[in-house]
Amino acid sequence: MTLTKEQIDWIVAEVIRRLELVHTTTNSDLRIAERVVTLRTIEKQLSGVKRVVVPQRSVVTPAVKDELRARKIELVFEKV
């Protein structure tokens, strides 16, 4: 299978985009850029986190809200 330069560029751009969707900052915040936040989005990333910050119009599933509440982690909807 041979990929064109355009296909490779698209794959690289998509990988970078996905890596940027979820990241932890140095001040114990987990920033998530995805529009829909599920348990799968945050799994294995809550250690040491005090706040989860999502864009204002994000949809956060009830399961995520329950998990954050149980761990005493604040959920913040931030204007973009």
Jmol script that loads the backbone (N, CA, C; Angstrom):
load data "model"
ATOM      1  N   MET A   1       0.842  -1.174   0.000  1.00  0.00           N
ATOM      2  CA  MET A   1       0.000   0.000   0.000  1.00  0.00           C
ATOM      3  C   MET A   1       0.889   1.240   0.000  1.00  0.00           C
ATOM      4  N   THR A   2       0.661   2.107  -0.923  1.00  0.00           N
ATOM      5  CA  THR A   2       1.426   3.335  -1.027  1.00  0.00           C
ATOM      6  C   THR A   2       0.526   4.522  -0.746  1.00  0.00           C
ATOM      7  N   LEU A   3       1.000   5.406   0.105  1.00  0.00           N
ATOM      8  CA  LEU A   3       0.232   6.599   0.444  1.00  0.00           C
ATOM      9  C   LEU A   3       0.790   7.797  -0.310  1.00  0.00           C
ATOM     10  N   THR A   4      -0.120   8.684  -0.656  1.00  0.00           N
ATOM     11  CA  THR A   4       0.312   9.918  -1.310  1.00  0.00           C
ATOM     12  C   THR A   4       0.813  10.889  -0.245  1.00  0.00           C
ATOM     13  N   LYS A   5       1.502  11.918  -0.686  1.00  0.00           N
ATOM     14  CA  LYS A   5       1.976  12.954   0.231  1.00  0.00           C
ATOM     15  C   LYS A   5       0.806  13.599   0.964  1.00  0.00           C
ATOM     16  N   GLU A   6      -0.305  13.821   0.282  1.00  0.00           N
ATOM     17  CA  GLU A   6      -1.483  14.443   0.877  1.00  0.00           C
ATOM     18  C   GLU A   6      -2.066  13.547   1.975  1.00  0.00           C
ATOM     19  N   GLN A   7      -2.086  12.237   1.731  1.00  0.00           N
ATOM     20  CA  GLN A   7      -2.605  11.314   2.735  1.00  0.00           C
ATOM     21  C   GLN A   7      -1.708  11.284   3.971  1.00  0.00           C
ATOM     22  N   ILE A   8      -0.415  11.284   3.764  1.00  0.00           N
ATOM     23  CA  ILE A   8       0.528  11.295   4.887  1.00  0.00           C
ATOM     24  C   ILE A   8       0.379  12.591   5.680  1.00  0.00           C
ATOM     25  N   ASP A   9       0.275  13.716   4.988  1.00  0.00           N
ATOM     26  CA  ASP A   9       0.094  15.003   5.657  1.00  0.00           C
ATOM     27  C   ASP A   9      -1.180  15.003   6.493  1.00  0.00           C
ATOM     28  N   TRP A  10      -2.259  14.429   5.945  1.00  0.00           N
ATOM     29  CA  TRP A  10      -3.521  14.377   6.671  1.00  0.00           C
ATOM     30  C   TRP A  10      -3.384  13.501   7.915  1.00  0.00           C
ATOM     31  N   ILE A  11      -2.724  12.366   7.791  1.00  0.00           N
ATOM     32  CA  ILE A  11      -2.540  11.459   8.925  1.00  0.00           C
ATOM     33  C   ILE A  11      -1.737  12.144  10.024  1.00  0.00           C
ATOM     34  N   VAL A  12      -0.667  12.798   9.657  1.00  0.00           N
ATOM     35  CA  VAL A  12       0.166  13.495  10.634  1.00  0.00           C
ATOM     36  C   VAL A  12      -0.644  14.594  11.325  1.00  0.00           C
ATOM     37  N   ALA A  13      -1.383  15.375  10.563  1.00  0.00           N
ATOM     38  CA  ALA A  13      -2.205  16.447  11.134  1.00  0.00           C
ATOM     39  C   ALA A  13      -3.256  15.878  12.090  1.00  0.00           C
ATOM     40  N   GLU A  14      -3.855  14.762  11.737  1.00  0.00           N
ATOM     41  CA  GLU A  14      -4.874  14.139  12.583  1.00  0.00           C
ATOM     42  C   GLU A  14      -4.269  13.619  13.883  1.00  0.00           C
ATOM     43  N   VAL A  15      -3.108  13.013  13.824  1.00  0.00           N
ATOM     44  CA  VAL A  15      -2.441  12.528  15.034  1.00  0.00           C
ATOM     45  C   VAL A  15      -2.119  13.701  15.954  1.00  0.00           C
ATOM     46  N   ILE A  16      -1.590  14.766  15.409  1.00  0.00           N
ATOM     47  CA  ILE A  16      -1.271  15.949  16.218  1.00  0.00           C
ATOM     48  C   ILE A  16      -2.536  16.524  16.831  1.00  0.00           C
ATOM     49  N   ARG A  17      -3.620  16.604  16.066  1.00  0.00           N
ATOM     50  CA  ARG A  17      -4.891  17.130  16.575  1.00  0.00           C
ATOM     51  C   ARG A  17      -5.377  16.292  17.748  1.00  0.00           C
ATOM     52  N   ARG A  18      -5.309  14.986  17.606  1.00  0.00           N
ATOM     53  CA  ARG A  18      -5.782  14.101  18.672  1.00  0.00           C
ATOM     54  C   ARG A  18      -4.909  14.189  19.916  1.00  0.00           C
ATOM     55  N   LEU A  19      -3.625  14.360  19.738  1.00  0.00           N
ATOM     56  CA  LEU A  19      -2.737  14.501  20.887  1.00  0.00           C
ATOM     57  C   LEU A  19      -3.005  15.791  21.646  1.00  0.00           C
ATOM     58  N   GLU A  20      -3.455  16.818  20.957  1.00  0.00           N
ATOM     59  CA  GLU A  20      -3.724  18.104  21.585  1.00  0.00           C
ATOM     60  C   GLU A  20      -5.087  18.162  22.260  1.00  0.00           C
ATOM     61  N   LEU A  21      -5.964  17.195  22.012  1.00  0.00           N
ATOM     62  CA  LEU A  21      -7.319  17.241  22.569  1.00  0.00           C
ATOM     63  C   LEU A  21      -7.340  17.070  24.078  1.00  0.00           C
ATOM     64  N   VAL A  22      -6.416  16.332  24.611  1.00  0.00           N
ATOM     65  CA  VAL A  22      -6.381  16.089  26.053  1.00  0.00           C
ATOM     66  C   VAL A  22      -4.952  16.289  26.535  1.00  0.00           C
ATOM     67  N   HIS A  23      -4.776  17.180  27.488  1.00  0.00           N
ATOM     68  CA  HIS A  23      -3.448  17.333  28.067  1.00  0.00           C
ATOM     69  C   HIS A  23      -3.546  17.872  29.487  1.00  0.00           C
ATOM     70  N   THR A  24      -2.592  17.514  30.300  1.00  0.00           N
ATOM     71  CA  THR A  24      -2.542  17.970  31.681  1.00  0.00           C
ATOM     72  C   THR A  24      -1.548  19.107  31.769  1.00  0.00           C
ATOM     73  N   THR A  25      -1.940  20.159  32.460  1.00  0.00           N
ATOM     74  CA  THR A  25      -1.041  21.291  32.645  1.00  0.00           C
ATOM     75  C   THR A  25      -0.329  21.143  33.985  1.00  0.00           C
ATOM     76  N   THR A  26       0.608  22.003  34.238  1.00  0.00           N
ATOM     77  CA  THR A  26       1.422  21.890  35.447  1.00  0.00           C
ATOM     78  C   THR A  26       0.670  22.258  36.715  1.00  0.00           C
ATOM     79  N   ASN A  27      -0.467  22.928  36.609  1.00  0.00           N
ATOM     80  CA  ASN A  27      -1.180  23.365  37.815  1.00  0.00           C
ATOM     81  C   ASN A  27      -2.323  22.423  38.190  1.00  0.00           C
ATOM     82  N   SER A  28      -2.198  21.147  37.908  1.00  0.00           N
ATOM     83  CA  SER A  28      -3.181  20.117  38.267  1.00  0.00           C
ATOM     84  C   SER A  28      -4.498  20.227  37.515  1.00  0.00           C
ATOM     85  N   ASP A  29      -4.500  20.915  36.382  1.00  0.00           N
ATOM     86  CA  ASP A  29      -5.686  20.984  35.533  1.00  0.00           C
ATOM     87  C   ASP A  29      -5.556  19.985  34.395  1.00  0.00           C
ATOM     88  N   LEU A  30      -6.658  19.335  34.086  1.00  0.00           N
ATOM     89  CA  LEU A  30      -6.733  18.501  32.890  1.00  0.00           C
ATOM     90  C   LEU A  30      -7.597  19.270  31.909  1.00  0.00           C
ATOM     91  N   ARG A  31      -7.013  19.708  30.806  1.00  0.00           N
ATOM     92  CA  ARG A  31      -7.751  20.477  29.801  1.00  0.00           C
ATOM     93  C   ARG A  31      -8.128  19.554  28.658  1.00  0.00           C
ATOM     94  N   ILE A  32      -9.410  19.576  28.327  1.00  0.00           N
ATOM     95  CA  ILE A  32      -9.929  18.716  27.280  1.00  0.00           C
ATOM     96  C   ILE A  32     -10.600  19.597  26.233  1.00  0.00           C
ATOM     97  N   ALA A  33     -10.202  19.445  24.987  1.00  0.00           N
ATOM     98  CA  ALA A  33     -10.742  20.278  23.917  1.00  0.00           C
ATOM     99  C   ALA A  33     -11.871  19.594  23.153  1.00  0.00           C
ATOM    100  N   GLU A  34     -12.186  18.361  23.493  1.00  0.00           N
ATOM    101  CA  GLU A  34     -13.227  17.635  22.767  1.00  0.00           C
ATOM    102  C   GLU A  34     -14.607  18.189  23.080  1.00  0.00           C
ATOM    103  N   ARG A  35     -15.516  18.046  22.120  1.00  0.00           N
ATOM    104  CA  ARG A  35     -16.894  18.529  22.286  1.00  0.00           C
ATOM    105  C   ARG A  35     -17.717  17.586  23.153  1.00  0.00           C
ATOM    106  N   VAL A  36     -17.394  16.304  23.155  1.00  0.00           N
ATOM    107  CA  VAL A  36     -18.087  15.322  23.983  1.00  0.00           C
ATOM    108  C   VAL A  36     -17.053  14.651  24.882  1.00  0.00           C
ATOM    109  N   VAL A  37     -17.290  14.718  26.191  1.00  0.00           N
ATOM    110  CA  VAL A  37     -16.350  14.167  27.155  1.00  0.00           C
ATOM    111  C   VAL A  37     -16.997  12.939  27.800  1.00  0.00           C
ATOM    112  N   THR A  38     -16.361  11.787  27.594  1.00  0.00           N
ATOM    113  CA  THR A  38     -16.857  10.531  28.144  1.00  0.00           C
ATOM    114  C   THR A  38     -15.822   9.974  29.121  1.00  0.00           C
ATOM    115  N   LEU A  39     -16.210   8.906  29.804  1.00  0.00           N
ATOM    116  CA  LEU A  39     -15.233   8.264  30.697  1.00  0.00           C
ATOM    117  C   LEU A  39     -14.002   7.811  29.933  1.00  0.00           C
ATOM    118  N   ARG A  40     -14.194   7.374  28.717  1.00  0.00           N
ATOM    119  CA  ARG A  40     -13.053   6.944  27.899  1.00  0.00           C
ATOM    120  C   ARG A  40     -12.085   8.100  27.646  1.00  0.00           C
ATOM    121  N   THR A  41     -12.630   9.308  27.517  1.00  0.00           N
ATOM    122  CA  THR A  41     -11.796  10.491  27.279  1.00  0.00           C
ATOM    123  C   THR A  41     -10.848  10.745  28.446  1.00  0.00           C
ATOM    124  N   ILE A  42     -11.353  10.541  29.656  1.00  0.00           N
ATOM    125  CA  ILE A  42     -10.568  10.912  30.839  1.00  0.00           C
ATOM    126  C   ILE A  42      -9.900   9.738  31.544  1.00  0.00           C
ATOM    127  N   GLU A  43     -10.192   8.514  31.097  1.00  0.00           N
ATOM    128  CA  GLU A  43      -9.655   7.351  31.813  1.00  0.00           C
ATOM    129  C   GLU A  43      -8.133   7.409  31.910  1.00  0.00           C
ATOM    130  N   LYS A  44      -7.641   7.029  33.056  1.00  0.00           N
ATOM    131  CA  LYS A  44      -6.196   6.966  33.335  1.00  0.00           C
ATOM    132  C   LYS A  44      -5.508   8.326  33.296  1.00  0.00           C
ATOM    133  N   GLN A  45      -6.270   9.413  33.401  1.00  0.00           N
ATOM    134  CA  GLN A  45      -5.658  10.735  33.340  1.00  0.00           C
ATOM    135  C   GLN A  45      -6.008  11.604  34.547  1.00  0.00           C
ATOM    136  N   LEU A  46      -6.674  11.063  35.537  1.00  0.00           N
ATOM    137  CA  LEU A  46      -7.164  11.875  36.645  1.00  0.00           C
ATOM    138  C   LEU A  46      -6.230  11.894  37.849  1.00  0.00           C
ATOM    139  N   SER A  47      -5.159  11.145  37.814  1.00  0.00           N
ATOM    140  CA  SER A  47      -4.234  11.116  38.934  1.00  0.00           C
ATOM    141  C   SER A  47      -3.608  12.495  39.157  1.00  0.00           C
ATOM    142  N   GLY A  48      -3.793  13.045  40.339  1.00  0.00           N
ATOM    143  CA  GLY A  48      -3.220  14.351  40.673  1.00  0.00           C
ATOM    144  C   GLY A  48      -3.986  15.531  40.119  1.00  0.00           C
ATOM    145  N   VAL A  49      -5.077  15.289  39.442  1.00  0.00           N
ATOM    146  CA  VAL A  49      -5.862  16.373  38.830  1.00  0.00           C
ATOM    147  C   VAL A  49      -6.838  16.944  39.856  1.00  0.00           C
ATOM    148  N   LYS A  50      -6.929  18.272  39.898  1.00  0.00           N
ATOM    149  CA  LYS A  50      -7.871  18.941  40.797  1.00  0.00           C
ATOM    150  C   LYS A  50      -9.027  19.584  40.036  1.00  0.00           C
ATOM    151  N   ARG A  51      -8.783  19.895  38.752  1.00  0.00           N
ATOM    152  CA  ARG A  51      -9.828  20.497  37.930  1.00  0.00           C
ATOM    153  C   ARG A  51      -9.773  19.909  36.525  1.00  0.00           C
ATOM    154  N   VAL A  52     -10.957  19.682  35.963  1.00  0.00           N
ATOM    155  CA  VAL A  52     -11.065  19.304  34.555  1.00  0.00           C
ATOM    156  C   VAL A  52     -11.698  20.499  33.861  1.00  0.00           C
ATOM    157  N   VAL A  53     -11.006  21.025  32.859  1.00  0.00           N
ATOM    158  CA  VAL A  53     -11.459  22.218  32.154  1.00  0.00           C
ATOM    159  C   VAL A  53     -11.859  21.823  30.741  1.00  0.00           C
ATOM    160  N   VAL A  54     -13.105  22.173  30.367  1.00  0.00           N
ATOM    161  CA  VAL A  54     -13.629  21.845  29.044  1.00  0.00           C
ATOM    162  C   VAL A  54     -14.203  23.108  28.419  1.00  0.00           C
ATOM    163  N   PRO A  55     -14.319  23.155  27.085  1.00  0.00           N
ATOM    164  CA  PRO A  55     -14.945  24.309  26.442  1.00  0.00           C
ATOM    165  C   PRO A  55     -16.391  24.462  26.915  1.00  0.00           C
ATOM    166  N   GLN A  56     -16.864  25.685  26.922  1.00  0.00           N
ATOM    167  CA  GLN A  56     -18.182  26.011  27.456  1.00  0.00           C
ATOM    168  C   GLN A  56     -19.310  25.172  26.857  1.00  0.00           C
ATOM    169  N   ARG A  57     -19.248  24.865  25.579  1.00  0.00           N
ATOM    170  CA  ARG A  57     -20.328  24.136  24.921  1.00  0.00           C
ATOM    171  C   ARG A  57     -20.107  22.623  24.864  1.00  0.00           C
ATOM    172  N   SER A  58     -19.148  22.128  25.609  1.00  0.00           N
ATOM    173  CA  SER A  58     -18.902  20.686  25.619  1.00  0.00           C
ATOM    174  C   SER A  58     -20.048  19.950  26.296  1.00  0.00           C
ATOM    175  N   VAL A  59     -20.247  18.723  25.851  1.00  0.00           N
ATOM    176  CA  VAL A  59     -21.205  17.828  26.485  1.00  0.00           C
ATOM    177  C   VAL A  59     -20.399  16.875  27.361  1.00  0.00           C
ATOM    178  N   VAL A  60     -20.706  16.877  28.646  1.00  0.00           N
ATOM    179  CA  VAL A  60     -20.019  16.011  29.596  1.00  0.00           C
ATOM    180  C   VAL A  60     -21.041  14.977  30.072  1.00  0.00           C
ATOM    181  N   THR A  61     -20.717  13.718  29.878  1.00  0.00           N
ATOM    182  CA  THR A  61     -21.672  12.674  30.219  1.00  0.00           C
ATOM    183  C   THR A  61     -21.900  12.615  31.735  1.00  0.00           C
ATOM    184  N   PRO A  62     -23.083  12.150  32.143  1.00  0.00           N
ATOM    185  CA  PRO A  62     -23.360  12.010  33.573  1.00  0.00           C
ATOM    186  C   PRO A  62     -22.345  11.103  34.281  1.00  0.00           C
ATOM    187  N   ALA A  63     -21.863  10.084  33.603  1.00  0.00           N
ATOM    188  CA  ALA A  63     -20.868   9.191  34.208  1.00  0.00           C
ATOM    189  C   ALA A  63     -19.587   9.946  34.539  1.00  0.00           C
ATOM    190  N   VAL A  64     -19.183  10.852  33.684  1.00  0.00           N
ATOM    191  CA  VAL A  64     -17.986  11.665  33.944  1.00  0.00           C
ATOM    192  C   VAL A  64     -18.242  12.568  35.139  1.00  0.00           C
ATOM    193  N   LYS A  65     -19.397  13.207  35.164  1.00  0.00           N
ATOM    194  CA  LYS A  65     -19.723  14.088  36.290  1.00  0.00           C
ATOM    195  C   LYS A  65     -19.715  13.317  37.603  1.00  0.00           C
ATOM    196  N   ASP A  66     -20.266  12.107  37.596  1.00  0.00           N
ATOM    197  CA  ASP A  66     -20.277  11.273  38.803  1.00  0.00           C
ATOM    198  C   ASP A  66     -18.856  10.911  39.235  1.00  0.00           C
ATOM    199  N   GLU A  67     -18.025  10.539  38.271  1.00  0.00           N
ATOM    200  CA  GLU A  67     -16.643  10.160  38.571  1.00  0.00           C
ATOM    201  C   GLU A  67     -15.867  11.347  39.149  1.00  0.00           C
ATOM    202  N   LEU A  68     -16.036  12.514  38.556  1.00  0.00           N
ATOM    203  CA  LEU A  68     -15.345  13.701  39.057  1.00  0.00           C
ATOM    204  C   LEU A  68     -15.831  14.053  40.462  1.00  0.00           C
ATOM    205  N   ARG A  69     -17.127  13.970  40.681  1.00  0.00           N
ATOM    206  CA  ARG A  69     -17.683  14.261  42.001  1.00  0.00           C
ATOM    207  C   ARG A  69     -17.126  13.282  43.039  1.00  0.00           C
ATOM    208  N   ALA A  70     -17.069  12.007  42.692  1.00  0.00           N
ATOM    209  CA  ALA A  70     -16.555  10.991  43.610  1.00  0.00           C
ATOM    210  C   ALA A  70     -15.092  11.243  43.966  1.00  0.00           C
ATOM    211  N   ARG A  71     -14.344  11.780  43.026  1.00  0.00           N
ATOM    212  CA  ARG A  71     -12.911  12.052  43.259  1.00  0.00           C
ATOM    213  C   ARG A  71     -12.664  13.468  43.767  1.00  0.00           C
ATOM    214  N   LYS A  72     -13.759  14.230  43.961  1.00  0.00           N
ATOM    215  CA  LYS A  72     -13.670  15.622  44.420  1.00  0.00           C
ATOM    216  C   LYS A  72     -12.847  16.478  43.460  1.00  0.00           C
ATOM    217  N   ILE A  73     -13.091  16.274  42.158  1.00  0.00           N
ATOM    218  CA  ILE A  73     -12.429  17.056  41.111  1.00  0.00           C
ATOM    219  C   ILE A  73     -13.445  18.036  40.536  1.00  0.00           C
ATOM    220  N   GLU A  74     -13.045  19.292  40.462  1.00  0.00           N
ATOM    221  CA  GLU A  74     -13.918  20.345  39.962  1.00  0.00           C
ATOM    222  C   GLU A  74     -14.034  20.277  38.448  1.00  0.00           C
ATOM    223  N   LEU A  75     -15.232  20.479  37.940  1.00  0.00           N
ATOM    224  CA  LEU A  75     -15.482  20.547  36.494  1.00  0.00           C
ATOM    225  C   LEU A  75     -15.718  22.002  36.135  1.00  0.00           C
ATOM    226  N   VAL A  76     -14.915  22.519  35.196  1.00  0.00           N
ATOM    227  CA  VAL A  76     -14.993  23.936  34.817  1.00  0.00           C
ATOM    228  C   VAL A  76     -15.304  24.028  33.325  1.00  0.00           C
ATOM    229  N   PHE A  77     -16.351  24.788  32.990  1.00  0.00           N
ATOM    230  CA  PHE A  77     -16.678  25.078  31.596  1.00  0.00           C
ATOM    231  C   PHE A  77     -16.089  26.446  31.282  1.00  0.00           C
ATOM    232  N   GLU A  78     -15.153  26.472  30.343  1.00  0.00           N
ATOM    233  CA  GLU A  78     -14.382  27.684  30.051  1.00  0.00           C
ATOM    234  C   GLU A  78     -14.792  28.272  28.698  1.00  0.00           C
ATOM    235  N   LYS A  79     -14.969  29.579  28.679  1.00  0.00           N
ATOM    236  CA  LYS A  79     -15.272  30.250  27.413  1.00  0.00           C
ATOM    237  C   LYS A  79     -14.079  30.123  26.482  1.00  0.00           C
ATOM    238  N   VAL A  80     -14.365  29.837  25.241  1.00  0.00           N
ATOM    239  CA  VAL A  80     -13.293  29.640  24.258  1.00  0.00           C
ATOM    240  C   VAL A  80     -13.025  30.913  23.508  1.00  0.00           C
TER     241      VAL A  80
END
end "model"
wireframe off; spacefill off
backbone 0.3
color backbone group
